[in-house]
Structures are given as C-alpha cells and as structure tokens.
Amino acid sequence: ENQLTRDKDAFLSELSLKKKNAELFNEEDEALRYDSKDYWRDDIDSAAVQAVDMQLVEDIFRRSYGDYSSMEIFICSDLDKETVKSYVEKYFASLEGNNKVKKGKYFPNLPAYKGETILDKTYKAPATQKSFVSFDWKIKVKPGKKTDGTYAILDHIMSARLLAKIREEMGGTYTISFRSKSYGDDLTMMESNISFETRPEMRDKLAAEAESILSEMAQNGPTAEEMSDAVKYLLKHEAEVREKTAHNIGMQLRQTMSYLRYGEDFDYDYEAVIDNVMPDDIKKLAAKIASGDKLVNLFTEE
C-alpha cells in the first residue's frame, strides 16, 4: 500500500508539470492518425489517479493473473497432436474461471488518416533550434512472403538512397531511413515511414528532397546494382538472425507463439523468396506507396 501511495504521488506530480512541445505535438498527431472512437487514448486525469486504491489493484491482479479464464496455454511437445489434445481436454478444459467473461467492443489499433494530412507546428525553442520531419504512407496489400520480401528490399534500397542524398551529400541530418511495418489487427495494411531531424532552415528543402527520392523510385525503380547489394545484405542478415534464434530459447518461444496465434511461418526458404523479387516488383510497390494515404508531420522549435 505504501508503494501504491508513492506511485500515485509520482504520477500526480508528473501530471502537474507543463507539457513539453513534443508532447503537445504528439497529442495532435494521434488525433489525426487514429480514429476518434479509440477510447483507450483518453487522457488520465488526477481524479482517475486518486480513485485507484488497493482493492482495485488487487481485483485487477486477480482477474488478470490469478484466474483460469485469463490463462493462455502454449504447449511444446514431441508427443503427437491427438495425445496432447486429450491431455488438454482432461486437465485444462474442465477448469472453470471465477470471472464472468463478456465479449467487449474492440477498436483495432490502426491508423485511420485519409488522403493527404499535414500537421505543421512551430514552437518556441527551450534550447537548441531543431526541426523533425516525418512522412507516413499507408496502403492495402496482399499478405505473403513475396510481399514481405519486396518490402524488405525496398526498405533497404530507399534507406541507402536517403542516407546518400540527405545525410552525405546535403549534410542535413545524422540519420534517416525508410521503414515499413504491418499491423496485427489488419495484416492487409502496411505503413511506410521516412523520418529525420534537421535544422529549421533546411526543413522544407530536405522534406521535398525526401519525397522526390520516393517518387523517383516509383517512376524508374531500382538499379541492378542496388538489387544485388540489397539481396546480398538481406540474405546475410537473415542467416545471422536464424543462427542467433537457434541458440536463444526466448526468441524461439516468441516465434512459436506467433505461429500459434497468427499462423506465421518462420521455417521457409528465405533465399527463394528474395530471389523471386524483381526490380519491377519494387517499382510497382513504390508507386503504390507514393499514391497511398499520406500523413506529414513537421515539428519545429525555433
């Protein structure tokens, strides 16, 4: 109970602090990025903190960690599937939880911006002047290993182009990359991002250049040399990851859970997938991304 009091006091103290510029900007970003009905994004106020007592903490702990209705079981065994199933039915299926389970309304954690959305804010700099630029593009794709391989090659080549132009040639930032990700709530949705920090006077010029690099990829695709370098790197990286996984029980367990939950296959011929990706696949994907829904974040302190 003393620990709960200390935690509440610390939380209340944090709530009383004036929000930093980045926090204010991120709140506006979330309002634009996600659907307004995502109730779980509501702010926590002091009244909510004060309402937390030991009875609530104990009840949440009991329902979350001390009841069979909240239990999720993963079984790894060399026994055949039917034998394992019979043991599960005998020893686990008959267990009854104390909590009544009711299916609640679920709001998927997915970006919802449409068309082109721009958030451009300038704040008074508390110290050093700086700007942060971020582009996000989201599109719908057909999930599969070929799609994953195409994205992996595009991410690698685009990151190399951005580094060569924005950092090395123009001296505009320390680091910049092109990264794509999927969403567990909807595996057909992919989001690609370019982000970097720079000086305010270079912001607009570098932002335009970053977009033009994606446009150029969409128009002309990658070179043969870029494809070769990307494939060599990705094959080497994948071999290193698989070697590391083979000696790490924690990584193997996470892969097993992903397989059981989502059917994700980790034991496949990665080289065959990567070798099947053609330059035209990269060009078409880049074009689709460039014409997708876009969210632009321009944050400046000066």
C-alpha positions as CSV (number, residue, x, y, z in Angstrom):
1,E,0.0,0.0,0.0
2,N,2.9,2.3,0.7
3,Q,4.3,1.6,-2.8
4,L,0.9,2.4,-4.3
5,T,0.8,5.8,-2.5
6,R,4.3,6.6,-3.8
7,D,3.4,5.7,-7.3
8,K,0.2,7.8,-7.2
9,D,2.1,10.8,-5.8
10,A,4.7,10.4,-8.6
11,F,2.0,10.2,-11.2
12,L,0.2,13.2,-9.8
13,S,3.4,15.2,-9.7
14,E,4.0,14.3,-13.4
15,L,0.5,15.4,-14.3
16,S,1.1,18.8,-12.8
17,L,4.1,19.5,-15.0
18,K,3.7,21.7,-18.0
19,K,3.7,19.6,-21.2
20,K,6.7,19.8,-23.4
21,N,6.4,20.9,-27.0
22,A,6.9,17.4,-28.3
23,E,4.1,16.0,-26.1
24,L,1.7,18.7,-27.3
25,F,2.6,17.9,-30.9
26,N,2.3,14.1,-30.4
27,E,-1.2,14.6,-29.0
28,E,-2.3,16.4,-32.1
29,D,-0.6,13.7,-34.2
30,E,-2.5,10.9,-32.5
31,A,-5.8,12.8,-33.0
32,L,-5.1,12.9,-36.8
33,R,-3.5,9.5,-37.1
34,Y,-6.1,7.4,-35.3
35,D,-9.9,7.1,-35.2
36,S,-11.6,9.4,-32.7
37,K,-13.5,6.4,-31.2
38,D,-10.3,4.9,-29.9
39,Y,-11.4,5.4,-26.3
40,W,-8.2,3.9,-24.9
41,R,-6.3,7.1,-25.9
42,D,-8.2,9.2,-23.4
43,D,-6.0,11.3,-21.0
44,I,-5.6,10.1,-17.4
45,D,-6.5,13.0,-15.0
46,S,-5.9,13.4,-11.3
47,A,-9.4,12.2,-10.4
48,A,-8.7,8.9,-12.1
49,V,-5.4,8.5,-10.3
50,Q,-6.9,9.3,-6.9
51,A,-9.6,6.7,-7.5
52,V,-7.1,3.9,-7.6
53,D,-7.0,2.0,-4.3
54,M,-5.6,-1.3,-3.1
55,Q,-9.0,-3.1,-3.6
56,L,-8.9,-2.1,-7.3
57,V,-5.3,-3.1,-7.7
58,E,-5.9,-6.5,-6.1
59,D,-9.0,-7.1,-8.2
60,I,-7.2,-6.3,-11.4
61,F,-4.3,-8.5,-10.5
62,R,-6.7,-11.4,-9.5
63,R,-8.6,-11.1,-12.8
64,S,-5.5,-10.7,-14.9
65,Y,-3.1,-13.2,-13.4
66,G,-5.0,-15.3,-10.9
67,D,-7.9,-16.8,-12.8
68,Y,-8.2,-19.6,-15.3
69,S,-10.4,-17.5,-17.6
70,S,-7.5,-15.2,-18.3
71,M,-5.0,-18.0,-18.9
72,E,-3.4,-18.7,-22.2
73,I,-1.5,-22.0,-22.6
74,F,1.3,-22.8,-25.1
75,I,2.5,-26.4,-25.3
76,C,5.7,-27.5,-27.0
77,S,6.0,-31.3,-27.1
78,D,7.3,-34.2,-29.2
79,L,4.0,-36.1,-28.5
80,D,1.5,-36.4,-31.3
81,K,-1.2,-33.8,-31.6
82,E,-4.1,-36.1,-30.6
83,T,-2.3,-37.2,-27.4
84,V,-1.6,-33.6,-26.5
85,K,-5.2,-32.6,-27.2
86,S,-6.5,-35.4,-25.0
87,Y,-4.3,-34.2,-22.1
88,V,-5.5,-30.6,-22.6
89,E,-9.2,-31.7,-22.5
90,K,-8.6,-33.8,-19.4
91,Y,-6.5,-31.4,-17.3
92,F,-7.3,-27.9,-18.6
93,A,-10.6,-27.7,-20.4
94,S,-12.5,-28.6,-17.3
95,L,-11.1,-25.8,-15.2
96,E,-13.6,-23.1,-14.5
97,G,-12.8,-19.4,-14.0
98,N,-14.3,-17.2,-11.4
99,N,-14.8,-14.2,-13.6
100,K,-17.7,-13.9,-16.0
101,V,-16.3,-13.4,-19.4
102,K,-18.2,-10.9,-21.7
103,K,-17.0,-10.0,-25.1
104,G,-16.4,-6.3,-25.2
105,K,-16.4,-3.9,-28.1
106,Y,-13.0,-3.8,-29.7
107,F,-11.4,-0.9,-31.5
108,P,-8.5,-2.0,-33.7
109,N,-5.2,-0.1,-33.2
110,L,-4.9,1.1,-36.8
111,P,-4.0,4.4,-38.5
112,A,-7.1,6.0,-40.0
113,Y,-5.9,9.1,-41.9
114,K,-7.1,9.5,-45.4
115,G,-5.8,11.3,-48.4
116,E,-3.0,13.8,-47.6
117,T,-3.0,15.1,-44.0
118,I,-0.4,17.7,-42.8
119,L,0.5,18.6,-39.2
120,D,2.8,21.6,-39.3
121,K,3.6,23.3,-35.9
122,T,6.2,25.7,-34.7
123,Y,7.0,26.2,-31.0
124,K,9.4,28.4,-29.1
125,A,12.7,26.5,-28.6
126,P,13.6,25.8,-25.0
127,A,17.2,25.5,-26.0
128,T,18.6,24.4,-29.4
129,Q,16.6,25.1,-32.5
130,K,15.6,22.0,-34.4
131,S,13.0,20.5,-36.8
132,F,11.6,17.0,-37.1
133,V,10.2,15.7,-40.4
134,S,8.1,12.6,-40.8
135,F,6.2,11.1,-43.7
136,D,3.9,8.1,-43.3
137,W,2.2,6.4,-46.2
138,K,-0.4,3.6,-45.7
139,I,-1.7,1.2,-48.3
140,K,-3.5,-2.1,-48.6
141,V,-1.6,-5.2,-49.7
142,K,-1.9,-8.9,-50.1
143,P,-0.1,-10.5,-47.2
144,G,2.5,-13.1,-48.0
145,K,6.2,-13.9,-48.1
146,K,6.6,-12.3,-51.6
147,T,5.2,-9.1,-50.3
148,D,7.4,-9.2,-47.2
149,G,10.5,-9.8,-49.4
150,T,9.5,-6.9,-51.7
151,Y,9.1,-4.5,-48.8
152,A,12.5,-5.7,-47.3
153,I,14.3,-4.9,-50.5
154,L,12.5,-1.6,-51.0
155,D,13.3,-0.5,-47.4
156,H,17.0,-1.3,-47.8
157,I,17.4,0.5,-51.1
158,M,15.4,3.5,-50.1
159,S,17.3,3.9,-46.9
160,A,20.6,3.8,-48.8
161,R,19.4,6.5,-51.2
162,L,18.1,8.7,-48.4
163,L,21.4,8.4,-46.5
164,A,23.5,9.1,-49.6
165,K,21.5,12.2,-50.6
166,I,20.1,13.8,-47.4
167,R,22.9,13.0,-45.0
168,E,26.1,12.6,-47.1
169,E,25.5,15.0,-50.0
170,M,23.3,17.6,-48.4
171,G,24.6,17.3,-44.8
172,G,21.0,17.7,-43.5
173,T,20.8,15.1,-40.7
174,Y,22.7,12.5,-38.8
175,T,20.4,9.6,-39.6
176,I,17.4,8.9,-41.9
177,S,15.7,5.7,-43.0
178,F,12.8,4.2,-44.9
179,R,10.9,1.6,-42.8
180,S,7.7,-0.3,-43.4
181,K,5.6,-2.2,-40.9
182,S,2.4,-4.2,-40.7
183,Y,-0.4,-4.2,-38.1
184,G,-1.5,-7.3,-36.2
185,D,-5.1,-6.0,-36.3
186,D,-5.1,-5.9,-40.1
187,L,-2.4,-7.8,-41.9
188,T,-3.5,-6.3,-45.2
189,M,-2.4,-2.8,-44.0
190,M,1.2,-1.7,-44.4
191,E,2.6,1.7,-43.4
192,S,6.0,3.1,-44.6
193,N,7.9,5.9,-42.9
194,I,10.6,8.4,-43.6
195,S,11.7,10.4,-40.6
196,F,14.7,12.6,-39.7
197,E,15.8,15.6,-37.6
198,T,17.4,18.7,-39.1
199,R,17.9,22.4,-38.7
200,P,14.8,24.6,-39.2
201,E,16.3,26.5,-42.2
202,M,16.8,23.2,-44.1
203,R,13.5,21.6,-43.2
204,D,11.4,22.3,-46.2
205,K,14.2,21.7,-48.7
206,L,15.1,18.3,-47.2
207,A,11.4,17.3,-46.9
208,A,10.8,17.9,-50.6
209,E,14.0,16.0,-51.5
210,A,12.9,13.0,-49.4
211,E,9.6,12.8,-51.2
212,S,11.3,13.2,-54.6
213,I,13.5,10.2,-53.8
214,L,10.4,8.0,-53.3
215,S,8.9,9.5,-56.5
216,E,12.0,8.7,-58.5
217,M,11.9,5.1,-57.2
218,A,8.2,4.9,-58.3
219,Q,9.0,6.1,-61.7
220,N,12.2,4.3,-62.6
221,G,12.6,1.5,-60.0
222,P,16.0,0.3,-58.6
223,T,19.2,-0.3,-60.5
224,A,20.7,-3.8,-61.0
225,E,23.5,-2.9,-58.6
226,E,21.0,-1.8,-55.9
227,M,19.1,-5.0,-56.2
228,S,22.2,-7.1,-56.0
229,D,23.5,-5.2,-52.9
230,A,20.1,-5.5,-51.2
231,V,19.8,-9.2,-51.8
232,K,23.3,-9.9,-50.5
233,Y,22.7,-7.9,-47.4
234,L,19.3,-9.4,-46.6
235,L,20.5,-13.0,-47.1
236,K,23.4,-12.4,-44.8
237,H,21.2,-10.7,-42.2
238,E,18.6,-13.4,-42.3
239,A,21.3,-16.1,-41.8
240,E,22.6,-14.3,-38.8
241,V,19.1,-13.9,-37.3
242,R,18.4,-17.6,-37.8
243,E,21.7,-18.6,-36.3
244,K,21.0,-16.4,-33.2
245,T,17.5,-17.7,-32.9
246,A,18.7,-21.3,-33.0
247,H,20.7,-20.6,-29.7
248,N,18.1,-18.4,-28.0
249,I,15.1,-20.1,-26.2
250,G,13.3,-16.8,-25.8
251,M,13.4,-16.0,-29.5
252,Q,12.2,-19.5,-30.3
253,L,9.3,-19.2,-27.9
254,R,8.2,-15.8,-29.4
255,Q,8.3,-17.4,-32.8
256,T,6.2,-20.4,-31.6
257,M,3.7,-18.0,-30.1
258,S,3.4,-16.0,-33.3
259,Y,2.9,-19.3,-35.2
260,L,0.2,-20.4,-32.9
261,R,-1.6,-17.1,-32.8
262,Y,-1.2,-15.8,-36.3
263,G,0.0,-18.9,-38.3
264,E,3.2,-17.1,-39.1
265,D,5.8,-19.4,-40.7
266,F,9.4,-18.9,-39.8
267,D,10.8,-22.1,-41.4
268,Y,10.7,-21.3,-45.1
269,D,13.2,-20.8,-47.9
270,Y,14.1,-17.1,-47.5
271,E,16.6,-17.1,-50.3
272,A,14.0,-18.4,-52.8
273,V,11.6,-15.7,-51.7
274,I,14.1,-12.9,-52.1
275,D,15.4,-14.2,-55.4
276,N,11.8,-14.1,-56.7
277,V,11.5,-10.4,-56.2
278,M,12.1,-8.5,-59.5
279,P,13.0,-4.8,-60.0
280,D,9.6,-4.2,-61.5
281,D,8.0,-5.5,-58.2
282,I,10.0,-2.8,-56.3
283,K,8.9,-0.1,-58.8
284,K,5.2,-1.1,-58.6
285,L,5.3,-1.2,-54.8
286,A,7.0,2.2,-54.5
287,A,4.4,3.7,-56.9
288,K,1.5,2.3,-54.9
289,I,3.0,3.6,-51.6
290,A,3.6,7.1,-53.1
291,S,0.0,7.3,-54.2
292,G,-1.4,6.0,-50.9
293,D,-2.8,7.9,-47.9
294,K,-0.2,10.2,-46.5
295,L,0.4,11.8,-43.1
296,V,3.1,14.5,-42.9
297,N,4.5,15.7,-39.6
298,L,6.5,18.9,-39.5
299,F,7.6,19.8,-35.9
300,T,9.8,22.9,-35.4
301,E,11.3,24.6,-32.3
302,E,12.9,28.0,-33.0
